[in-house]
Amino acid sequence: MTVSRTVELEGHIIDSGTMQRCFEVIMDLGGDFDVEAFDVGRAKDEESYARLRVLAPDDATLQSIVHELHQSGVNPADPDDATLTPAPADRVVPAGFYSTTNHPTDVRVGGEWIAVDDIEMDCAIVVEDPEGEPTARTQVLNGIEADDLVVTGEAGIRVRPPDRPRDASGAFGFMRGGVSAERPSESRIRKVAKALQEVKSEGGNVLVVAGPAVIHSGAGDALAELVREGYVDALSAGNGFATHDIERGLYGTSLGMNIETLEHPRKGHKHHIYTISEVVRAGGITEAVDDGLVTEGVMYECVENDVDYVLAGSIRDDGPLPDTITDTIEAQGEIRRQAHEADMVVMLSTLLHSVAVGNCLPSSTRVVCVDINPATVTQLLDRGSAQAVGLVTDVGTFVPTLADELLGENRSE
């Protein structure tokens, strides 16, 4: 071993498995290590600290090891300032730009660490006013402007993945990631309700990401109650969700099926397109509510209670409703805005929208994903949303049960 670099890791590195991952990365990539210091936190609230000298046969191998360690929050003990390179043109990042993780991140500018605002995965970092009072923020690639100072390389970057402390007794203690159909659903729904209450009591923001299955399964009324009672601050959905929610109020059907009887009335298959036509005629969802056309449902409660909603369109949308954002880049921007404002996200039976929102979330945001299909949560985890916890259950059972927990026996029928 001819080259080396000293790195540090601190926090709940034993409980979080960071120490073990660190050793595995070094050995798997052909390196070796010496443990120079290891201070173990002995109490539940005490953090641990380790300093390692990483050895490798050549610079390329060492750089590869340090890069992988960096993704887990292992940082050089002797950091340099970040390298700032001007963007050569609009929407063009410099070669070798640093691609962000979704973990809280700092950059070193002028010998000082500054936090990167609006952190999310797969973005660049732009630093402003490096000679004065520097600030740093993530920026999607298509938002880069010529001469933006973009962080390149990996020097002067510090990543801080969320810890997994030993004490898991808090409202969010159960949120340890993963998915299982065998965990008791009612007890977990009770913990989700407790977490929601805690977020709201602290003035936090709750974002609900909902798919049409919420309406098809008969859970729309319960979700509308949660909106009305102030447990939902923002809604992210698509054209289908809003259409079938409004169709339910106008015709009693969702995609042509009567929610109560499960029958398909004559011409029921046309109800969704009739619904879109009526909302278009009114000028939009808000106008339809103001005109008395829409008098119930989730979208009605969003309008009446000034709840922010984003309807992101897709290539398969009928209509669509006037409120649906059909420009993909514009929709991404609005989804990103909602994600950055959220303290907790509840994803309800929508694979595509869940992954889209999950990609914009920092790893510090609590995420609950509910779907009858475990693959939805699995894909979230594969895309990097490791903080997501999955409940494999029928959303038609989950949402009313959650409403019962939050609103008690006096909830409206």
Residue pairs with C-beta under 8 A, 6 or more apart in sequence:
1 31
1 32
1 55
1 56
1 57
2 56
2 57
2 58
3 55
3 56
3 57
3 58
3 59
3 62
4 53
4 54
4 55
4 56
4 62
5 53
5 54
5 62
5 66
5 76
6 36
6 51
6 52
6 53
6 54
6 76
6 77
6 78
7 51
7 52
7 54
7 66
7 69
7 74
7 75
7 76
7 77
8 49
8 50
8 51
8 52
8 74
8 75
8 76
8 77
9 18
9 19
9 22
9 49
9 50
9 52
9 72
9 73
9 74
9 75
10 47
10 48
10 49
10 50
11 18
11 47
11 48
11 73
11 160
11 163
12 41
12 47
12 48
12 163
12 164
12 165
12 166
13 19
13 47
13 48
13 49
13 50
13 163
14 40
14 48
15 163
15 164
15 165
15 166
16 161
16 163
16 164
17 164
18 72
18 73
18 74
18 161
19 48
19 50
21 72
22 50
22 52
22 69
22 72
22 74
23 33
25 65
25 68
25 69
25 72
26 32
26 33
26 52
26 54
26 65
26 69
29 56
29 61
29 64
29 65
29 68
30 56
30 57
30 61
31 54
31 55
31 56
31 61
31 62
31 65
32 54
32 55
32 56
33 52
33 53
33 54
33 55
34 52
34 53
34 55
35 50
35 51
35 52
36 51
36 52
36 53
37 49
37 50
37 51
38 48
38 49
38 50
38 51
39 48
39 49
39 50
40 48
41 47
41 48
44 165
44 166
44 167
45 165
45 167
47 163
51 77
52 74
54 62
54 65
54 66
54 69
55 62
56 62
56 65
66 76
66 154
67 154
70 154
70 157
70 159
71 101
71 159
72 159
72 161
73 103
73 159
73 160
73 161
75 157
75 158
75 159
76 155
79 108
79 155
79 156
79 158
80 108
80 155
80 156
81 108
81 109
81 110
81 111
81 155
81 156
82 107
82 108
82 109
82 125
82 127
82 151
82 153
82 155
82 156
82 157
83 151
83 152
83 153
83 155
83 156
84 109
84 127
84 130
84 149
84 150
84 151
84 152
85 94
85 96
85 97
85 149
85 150
85 151
85 152
86 94
86 146
86 147
86 148
86 149
86 150
87 93
87 94
87 144
87 145
87 146
87 147
87 148
87 149
87 150
88 94
88 146
89 146
90 144
90 145
90 146
91 141
91 142
91 143
91 144
92 144
92 146
93 124
93 141
93 144
93 150
94 150
94 152
95 152
96 152
96 153
97 124
97 150
97 151
97 152
98 124
98 125
98 151
98 152
98 153
98 154
98 157
99 122
99 123
99 124
100 116
100 119
100 120
100 121
100 122
100 123
100 124
100 125
100 138
101 121
101 159
101 161
101 363
101 384
102 119
102 120
102 121
102 361
102 362
102 363
102 384
102 385
103 119
103 159
103 160
103 161
103 162
103 362
103 363
103 364
104 115
104 116
104 119
104 159
104 160
104 162
104 362
104 363
104 364
105 115
105 116
105 119
105 125
105 157
105 158
105 159
105 160
106 113
106 114
106 115
106 116
106 157
106 158
106 160
107 113
107 114
107 116
107 125
107 127
107 136
107 151
107 156
107 157
107 158
108 114
108 156
108 157
108 158
109 127
109 130
109 134
109 136
109 156
110 130
110 131
110 134
112 134
113 158
114 134
114 135
114 136
115 136
116 125
116 136
116 137
116 138
117 135
117 136
117 137
117 138
118 137
118 138
118 340
119 138
119 362
120 138
120 336
120 339
120 340
120 359
120 360
120 361
120 362
121 359
121 384
122 359
123 138
123 139
123 140
123 141
124 138
124 139
124 140
124 141
124 144
124 150
124 151
125 136
125 137
125 138
125 139
125 150
125 151
125 157
126 136
126 137
126 138
126 139
126 144
126 148
126 149
126 150
126 151
127 134
127 135
127 136
127 149
127 150
127 151
128 134
128 135
128 136
128 137
128 149
129 135
130 149
136 151
139 148
140 332
140 336
142 329
144 150
151 157
161 363
162 363
162 364
162 387
164 176
167 173
168 174
168 176
171 191
171 194
171 195
171 197
171 198
172 195
172 198
172 366
174 188
174 191
174 389
175 195
175 366
175 367
175 368
175 387
175 389
176 389
177 381
177 386
177 387
177 388
177 389
178 381
178 389
178 390
179 369
179 374
179 377
179 378
179 381
179 389
179 390
179 392
180 390
180 392
181 374
181 392
181 393
183 391
185 391
185 393
185 397
185 398
185 401
186 401
188 391
189 391
189 398
189 401
189 402
189 405
190 405
192 346
192 368
192 391
192 402
193 402
193 405
193 406
195 344
195 366
195 368
196 206
196 231
196 344
196 346
196 402
196 406
197 406
199 205
199 206
199 343
199 344
199 366
200 206
200 230
200 231
202 343
204 343
204 344
205 233
205 234
205 341
205 342
205 343
205 344
206 231
206 232
206 233
206 234
206 342
206 343
206 344
206 345
206 346
207 232
207 233
207 234
207 235
207 236
207 338
207 339
207 341
207 342
207 344
207 345
207 346
207 357
208 223
208 226
208 232
208 234
208 235
208 236
208 345
208 346
208 347
208 348
209 235
209 236
209 237
209 345
209 346
209 347
209 348
209 350
209 353
209 354
209 357
210 223
210 235
210 236
210 237
210 241
210 298
210 348
210 349
210 350
210 353
211 237
211 238
211 240
211 241
211 348
211 349
211 350
211 351
211 353
212 238
212 240
212 241
212 244
212 254
212 255
212 350
213 348
213 349
213 350
213 395
213 396
214 220
214 223
214 241
214 298
214 348
214 349
214 395
214 399
215 241
215 244
215 245
215 248
215 254
215 259
215 298
216 244
216 254
216 255
216 257
216 259
217 349
217 394
217 395
217 396
218 259
218 260
218 396
219 348
219 395
219 396
219 398
219 399
219 400
220 245
220 248
220 254
220 259
220 297
220 298
221 400
222 399
222 400
222 402
222 403
223 232
223 298
223 348
223 399
223 403
224 296
224 297
224 298
224 300
224 301
225 403
225 407
225 411
225 412
226 232
226 399
226 402
226 403
226 406
226 407
227 235
227 298
227 301
227 302
227 305
227 307
228 301
228 304
228 305
229 406
229 407
230 305
231 406
232 307
233 307
233 308
233 341
233 342
234 307
234 308
234 309
234 310
234 338
234 341
234 342
235 298
235 302
235 307
235 308
235 309
235 310
236 309
236 310
236 312
236 335
236 338
236 353
236 357
237 309
237 310
237 311
237 312
237 350
237 353
238 311
238 312
238 313
238 314
238 317
238 324
238 350
238 352
238 353
239 311
239 313
239 314
239 317
239 318
239 319
239 320
239 321
239 324
240 317
241 298
241 311
241 350
242 285
242 299
242 309
242 311
242 321
242 323
242 324
243 272
243 275
243 276
243 318
243 319
243 320
243 321
244 254
244 255
244 272
245 297
245 298
245 299
246 275
246 279
246 285
246 288
246 294
246 297
246 299
247 253
247 254
247 255
247 271
247 272
247 274
247 275
248 254
248 259
248 297
249 294
249 295
249 296
249 297
249 300
250 271
250 274
250 275
250 278
250 293
250 294
251 268
251 271
251 274
251 275
252 258
252 259
252 260
253 259
253 265
253 268
253 271
255 269
255 271
255 272
256 264
256 265
256 268
256 269
256 270
256 271
256 272
257 263
257 264
257 268
258 264
258 265
258 268
272 318
273 318
273 319
276 318
276 319
276 320
276 321
277 319
278 288
278 293
279 285
279 288
279 293
279 294
279 321
279 322
280 319
280 321
280 322
282 288
282 291
282 293
283 322
284 321
284 322
284 323
285 294
285 299
285 303
285 321
285 322
285 323
286 303
286 323
288 294
289 295
289 299
289 300
289 303
289 304
294 300
294 303
299 309
301 307
302 308
302 309
308 338
309 323
310 325
310 331
310 334
310 335
310 338
311 320
311 321
311 323
311 324
311 325
312 324
312 325
312 331
312 332
312 334
312 335
312 353
312 356
313 320
313 324
313 325
313 326
313 331
314 352
317 324
317 326
320 326
325 331
325 334
332 356
335 356
335 357
335 360
336 360
338 357
339 345
339 357
339 360
339 361
339 365
340 360
342 361
342 365
343 365
343 366
344 365
344 366
344 367
344 368
345 357
345 358
345 361
345 365
345 366
345 367
345 368
346 368
346 370
347 353
347 354
347 357
347 358
347 367
347 368
347 369
347 370
347 371
347 376
347 380
347 388
348 370
348 371
348 395
348 398
348 399
349 370
349 371
349 372
349 376
349 395
350 376
351 371
351 373
351 375
351 376
351 379
354 369
354 371
354 376
354 380
355 379
355 380
355 383
358 367
358 380
358 383
358 384
358 385
358 388
359 383
359 384
359 385
361 367
361 385
361 387
363 385
363 386
363 387
364 387
365 387
366 387
367 380
367 385
367 387
367 388
367 389
368 388
368 389
368 391
369 376
369 377
369 380
369 388
369 389
369 390
369 391
370 390
370 391
370 393
370 395
370 398
371 377
371 390
371 391
371 392
371 395
372 392
372 393
372 394
372 395
373 392
374 390
374 392
376 390
377 388
377 389
377 390
377 392
380 388
380 390
381 388
391 398
403 411
404 411
